[in-house]
Amino acid sequence: METYTLTTAGADLVYDVRGPLPPADGRPPLFMIGQPMDATGFVALAARFPERTVVTYDPRGLGRSARQDGRVDHTPGTQADDVHAVVEALGAGPVEMFASSGGAITALALVARHPGDVTTLVAHEPPLITLTPDGPAAVRARAGVRDAYEKRGWGAGMAAFVAMTSWEGEFTDAYFDGPEPDPAAFGMPTEDDGTRGDPLLSDRSWAVSGYRPDADAIAAAGTRVVIAVGEESRAVLTGRTSAAAAELLGQPVTVFPSHHGGFLDGEFGYPGKPDEFGRRLREVLEAS
């Protein structure tokens, strides 16, 4: 693996390349992106593609990619332009792309803004909460996570986030009338460490979850776009947002093994099924 730093006007973007450029197998590079997950989250999945040239990166302001623009917010358009810059720096595009969570939203913005960059995009569980039928309630639930984090710190915020993302079905009065989640019940710290900059729990990434993809631009791009959902996620928020995104693009969802982190091993405490996930991703990519 080789690591590179690409200096742009607003950030020093760090990315990793596993395998040769141009790829030895004649296939496009396979680019894997997340948000707020950085490149460390794709180690297990990249290992399932030893014959491919795999590229991972840290979004600006996350992991090793230092911001130089003085901002703390995360917006899909800016991140899409960053990924475009990395694709150009590879000199081996267009790429195939697996993008998960907020990274899937970045990737949808990339296809719309830079239609020549991606041949096939597998967008895994994009959390586009305003597309769901109960969008206003989902926005309210998101605000509740931020409020818990602001008032009581990381443990309380993360407990609220887990409660929100594991809730099945639409957000009803039963959700909002329930007790505040107890961090200790989730094995999380109850003491406030004083920090308030977490990109997942603060409002710094609301532009990501509040994004609306440009369906017309995506259709015009010519990129094959697959909206993927974990088989265990169908009833929870990211499963519902995946279904809504697929409907917006006029397609069914494509089911993958496991859950929102289905490609992860046990390193992050919530293991998925990376072997099965990798096989499914290979099937979908090779179907192009």
C-alpha positions in Angstrom: 0.0 0.0 0.0 1.2 3.5 -0.9 0.0 6.6 0.8 -0.3 10.0 -0.9 -1.2 13.5 0.1 -3.0 15.7 -2.4 -2.9 19.4 -1.5 -6.0 21.4 -2.7 -7.1 24.9 -2.0 -9.0 23.8 1.1 -7.5 20.7 2.4 -4.6 18.2 2.4 -6.3 15.0 1.3 -4.6 11.8 2.3 -5.4 8.6 0.3 -4.1 5.1 0.0 -3.6 2.9 -3.0 -3.4 -0.8 -2.7 -2.1 -2.3 -5.9 -0.6 -0.9 -9.1 -1.6 2.1 -11.1 -2.7 1.6 -13.8 -4.4 -1.6 -12.5 -2.7 -4.8 -13.6 -6.0 -6.6 -14.2 -7.4 -4.0 -16.7 -10.3 -3.2 -14.4 -10.8 0.3 -13.1 -9.5 1.2 -9.6 -12.1 0.3 -6.9 -12.5 3.4 -4.8 -14.1 3.0 -1.3 -15.4 6.0 0.6 -17.3 6.7 3.8 -18.3 9.7 5.9 -17.6 10.3 8.8 -15.8 7.0 8.4 -12.2 7.4 7.1 -10.0 4.9 5.3 -9.5 2.8 8.4 -13.0 1.5 8.0 -12.3 -0.2 4.7 -9.3 -2.3 5.7 -11.4 -5.5 6.0 -13.3 -4.9 2.7 -10.2 -4.0 0.7 -8.6 -7.2 1.9 -11.5 -9.1 0.1 -10.3 -7.7 -3.2 -6.6 -8.7 -3.3 -6.6 -8.8 -7.1 -8.0 -5.3 -7.5 -6.3 -1.9 -7.2 -8.2 -0.4 -4.2 -8.2 3.3 -3.3 -9.4 4.6 0.1 -9.2 8.1 1.5 -9.9 10.3 4.5 -12.5 13.1 3.9 -11.4 16.6 4.6 -11.2 17.3 8.4 -11.4 13.6 9.2 -8.6 11.1 9.9 -5.4 12.3 8.3 -6.9 14.9 5.9 -6.3 18.3 7.5 -8.5 21.2 6.6 -7.0 24.5 5.5 -10.3 26.3 4.8 -11.1 27.3 8.4 -14.5 25.5 8.3 -15.9 22.6 10.4 -19.0 21.8 8.4 -19.3 18.9 6.0 -21.1 19.3 2.7 -21.6 16.8 -0.1 -20.7 19.2 -2.8 -17.3 20.0 -1.3 -16.6 16.4 -0.5 -17.6 15.4 -4.0 -15.1 17.9 -5.5 -12.4 16.4 -3.2 -13.1 12.9 -4.5 -13.0 14.2 -8.0 -9.6 15.7 -7.3 -8.3 12.4 -6.0 -9.7 10.5 -9.1 -7.9 12.9 -11.3 -4.7 12.5 -9.3 -4.9 8.8 -9.8 -4.6 9.2 -13.5 -6.4 5.9 -14.0 -10.1 6.9 -13.9 -12.9 6.5 -14.3 -13.2 4.3 -11.2 -15.7 1.8 -9.8 -16.9 3.0 -6.4 -18.3 1.5 -3.2 -19.6 4.2 -0.9 -21.2 3.8 2.4 -23.3 6.0 4.7 -22.4 9.6 4.3 -19.9 8.5 1.7 -22.7 7.2 -0.4 -24.2 10.7 -0.3 -20.9 12.2 -1.4 -20.8 9.7 -4.2 -24.2 10.6 -5.5 -23.2 14.2 -5.5 -20.0 13.2 -7.3 -21.9 11.4 -10.1 -24.1 14.5 -10.5 -21.2 17.0 -10.5 -18.5 15.0 -12.3 -20.3 12.5 -14.5 -17.2 11.1 -16.1 -15.5 9.9 -12.8 -17.4 6.7 -12.0 -18.5 3.8 -14.1 -20.4 1.9 -11.4 -21.4 3.2 -8.0 -22.7 1.0 -5.3 -24.2 3.4 -2.8 -24.7 1.6 0.5 -27.3 2.9 2.9 -27.1 6.7 2.2 -28.8 8.4 5.2 -30.9 10.8 3.2 -33.4 11.4 6.0 -35.5 14.1 4.3 -36.5 11.6 1.5 -38.4 9.4 3.9 -42.2 9.7 4.2 -41.7 10.9 7.7 -38.9 13.3 6.8 -39.9 16.1 9.3 -40.1 13.6 12.1 -36.7 12.2 11.1 -35.2 15.7 11.2 -36.7 16.2 14.6 -35.1 12.9 15.8 -31.8 14.0 14.4 -32.1 17.3 16.3 -32.7 15.2 19.5 -29.3 13.5 19.0 -27.6 16.8 18.7 -29.4 18.2 21.7 -28.4 15.2 23.9 -24.8 15.6 22.7 -24.7 19.4 23.4 -26.3 19.0 26.8 -24.5 15.9 28.2 -21.6 15.0 26.0 -20.4 12.2 23.8 -21.9 9.2 25.7 -25.4 10.7 25.8 -25.2 11.8 22.2 -24.1 8.4 21.0 -26.8 6.6 23.1 -29.4 8.9 21.5 -27.9 8.2 18.0 -28.0 4.4 18.6 -31.6 4.7 19.8 -32.5 6.8 16.7 -30.8 4.5 14.2 -32.1 1.3 15.7 -35.8 2.5 15.8 -37.9 0.4 13.5 -40.4 2.2 11.3 -41.5 5.8 11.2 -40.7 8.1 14.1 -44.0 8.3 16.0 -45.0 9.8 19.3 -43.9 6.6 20.9 -40.4 7.4 19.9 -40.4 11.0 21.1 -42.3 10.3 24.3 -39.8 7.6 25.4 -37.2 8.1 28.1 -33.8 9.6 27.3 -31.4 6.7 26.4 -29.0 5.8 29.2 -25.4 5.8 28.0 -24.5 3.1 30.6 -27.1 0.8 29.1 -25.0 0.9 25.8 -21.7 0.5 27.6 -20.9 4.2 26.9 -19.3 6.8 29.3 -21.8 8.7 31.4 -19.3 11.5 32.1 -19.1 14.5 29.9 -15.6 14.9 28.3 -16.3 18.5 27.3 -15.9 18.0 23.5 -18.6 19.1 21.1 -17.0 18.7 17.6 -18.0 15.1 16.8 -19.1 15.1 13.1 -21.7 12.3 13.7 -23.4 13.8 16.8 -23.2 17.6 16.2 -24.9 19.5 13.5 -21.7 19.7 11.4 -22.9 17.0 9.1 -26.5 18.0 8.8 -25.9 19.1 5.2 -25.0 15.5 4.5 -28.2 13.9 5.9 -30.3 16.8 4.6 -29.0 16.5 1.0 -31.3 15.8 -1.9 -29.7 14.0 -4.8 -30.1 15.5 -8.3 -31.9 12.5 -9.9 -31.9 14.1 -13.3 -28.2 14.8 -13.3 -27.5 11.3 -12.0 -29.6 9.7 -14.8 -27.9 11.9 -17.4 -24.4 10.9 -16.2 -24.5 7.4 -17.6 -23.1 5.9 -14.4 -24.6 2.6 -13.3 -25.9 3.4 -9.8 -26.9 0.7 -7.4 -28.6 1.6 -4.1 -27.7 -1.1 -1.6 -29.3 -2.0 1.8 -28.3 -4.4 4.5 -30.7 -7.3 5.0 -30.8 -6.4 8.7 -31.4 -2.7 8.1 -34.6 -2.8 6.1 -36.9 -1.6 8.9 -34.6 1.0 10.5 -33.7 4.5 9.4 -30.9 3.8 7.0 -32.9 1.0 5.4 -35.8 3.3 4.9 -33.6 6.1 3.5 -32.1 3.5 1.1 -35.5 2.6 -0.1 -36.4 6.2 -0.6 -33.2 7.0 -2.5 -33.8 4.0 -4.8 -37.4 5.2 -5.4 -36.1 8.7 -6.3 -33.8 7.1 -8.8 -36.5 4.8 -10.2 -35.0 1.5 -9.1 -35.4 -1.3 -6.5 -32.9 -1.6 -3.6 -30.2 -4.3 -3.9 -29.9 -6.3 -0.7 -26.5 -7.0 0.8 -25.6 -9.1 3.8 -25.7 -7.8 7.4 -26.3 -4.2 8.6 -25.1 -0.7 8.1 -21.5 -1.7 8.9 -21.8 -5.1 7.2 -18.4 -4.8 5.6 -16.6 -4.3 9.0 -14.7 -7.0 10.9 -14.6 -7.0 14.7 -12.2 -4.1 15.1 -14.9 -1.5 15.7 -17.0 -3.5 18.1 -20.0 -4.1 15.8 -18.8 -6.7 13.4 -20.6 -7.4 10.1 -20.1 -10.2 7.7 -17.1 -9.0 5.6 -16.6 -12.3 3.7 -20.3 -12.5 2.6 -20.4 -8.7 2.0 -17.3 -8.8 -0.2 -18.7 -11.7 -2.2 -22.0 -9.8 -2.8 -20.1 -6.6 -3.8 -18.0 -8.6 -6.2 -21.2 -10.1 -7.8 -22.8 -6.6 -8.2 -19.7 -5.1 -9.7 -19.2 -7.9 -12.1 -22.8 -7.7 -13.2 -22.0 -4.3 -14.8 
